Amino acid sequence: MADKVLIATEKPFAESARNQMVKMFQEAGLQPVVLEKYTDPKDLLAAVSDASAMVIRSDKVTRDVLEAGKNLKLVVRAGAGYDNVDCASAKDRKVIVENTPGQNANAVAELTMGMMIMIARAKYSGKSGTELKGKKLGVHALGNIGKIVASLGRAFGMEVCAFDPFLDQCIFDDCCVGCITKIEDLYSSCDYVSVHIPATPETVKSINYALLSKMKKGAALINTARAEIIHEEELLKIMEDRPDLKYASDIAPKNAAAFMEKFADRIFFTPKKMGAQTAEANTNAGLAAAQQIIAYLKEGKVLNQVNP
Ligand code: 3PG
């Protein structure tokens, strides 16, 4: 019997991307099953029960999901961040977890620039705004997305610098960006700070009052990474204390209503995480995920494993 491959996306891929994935699996002799827009996690538990592999996006793969997937060997997160997967439980159950790094980076970077312009132009309200040209952009983490944001920022005529303690100086040089060695210096010297760190136990709530209080007068924080990395209560507090600061985020904080009530003209939140929500990003990440699943199920090849 053909191995079942589940494509489980609460937030579906663009139709063309999903159809190409289905075709790839069929041509490889696998049996694709699609579960989209599910609202009850029980639907995922039922759908995974006889799957050998699964493609997901931000879908939560908990211990329960892994236990329900009795035949499950591989989970591929079509995207970069895998904070939605219980990687330790997967390891316990000998389930490989992979991601598709870089495949949706351009889409996220473009949204980042869009949010910067939206903030600079007073949320398109008709009020006079400012320009990005000549402003200083600080990129917090110079990974696949941060590098594209840096390059787009330079194309806009911004002065770009970055903080990334995990990289050698040569990477900063290759990207033609200034290297900032202390995170506080990034926040204190830039007009726009764009965050591109993953959500990990170390980074959750790490963007806190102490760091935000260092921000330059009139600066804006752009978050197209994860809501969890921001200390939301402390963000609310600093925005009360500093009426000059602005915040734009791809996905609203939990206490979005309080932010909207108090600072509507200097915040912006997307209604749903949409950084990677383009046909191109869905095609790149979806097809890469499908290729990785076929490579594993047909040839035993493990690519981009994140839970070794
Ligand atoms: C990622 O980590 O790749 C992005 O946040 C995209 O997430 P999504 O696939 O849920 O849109």
Residues whose N, C-alpha, C, O or C-beta is under 5 A from the ligand:
A	BS01	3PG	R57 S58 A78 G79 A80 G81 A225 K273 A276
